[in-house]
Amino acid sequence: LLGRASLNCLESLGCYICIALAIEEDDVPPESVILSQTDSTSAAGWMNKSNFDDATPLHMSIARAMASILLNNECVAHSSWIQGIINDIADCLPHAIHIADK
């Protein structure tokens, strides 16, 4: 994705995927508050307020998908920043250069 999507955009996508999986796997009841933690201050901020436009279509698509899944499941998301040094899960794949591209 080098040159196609910013790191912040990918972090935001990661937040969406985690929320979508939580809803799908855990059968999150209506009116739940889902905590999403990221070491990207931009991604955490975008979960609270996004004002993207047609100039950033990927950002807009992620924001709309996030809003849709939360509205459809009658849930809300709360974002929280987590210090990068202790965020092993999010940072493991970019540094896993020993894993083959396949």
C-alpha positions, 0 to 999 in steps of 0.5 A, a space after each residue: 500500500 506504499 504510496 496508496 494510503 497513509 499510515 493514519 488511514 490504515 490505522 483508522 481502517 484497523 480500528 474499523 476492522 476491530 470493531 466490525 470483528 467485535 460486533 460479528 464475533 462477540 454478538 455485541 448487544 445494542 447500546 454497547 460502547 465499544 472501546 477502540 485503542 490505537 497508537 495513532 492520535 489521528 485515527 483516534 481523533 477521526 473516530 470522534 469527528 471526521 470531515 473528509 470530502 471527495 478529495 480523500 475517498 478512502 478516508 470517507 469510505 472508512 468513516 462511512 463504513 464505521 458510522 454504518 456498522 455502529 448505527 446498524 448495530 445500535 452501538 457507539 465507539 469510544 476511541 482511546 490513544 495508547 502509547 506506541 511503545 506498549 502497542 505490540 499488536 498493532 506494530 508487529 506486522 510492519 516489523 515482521 520482515 521475516 514473513 514472506 509476502 505470500 
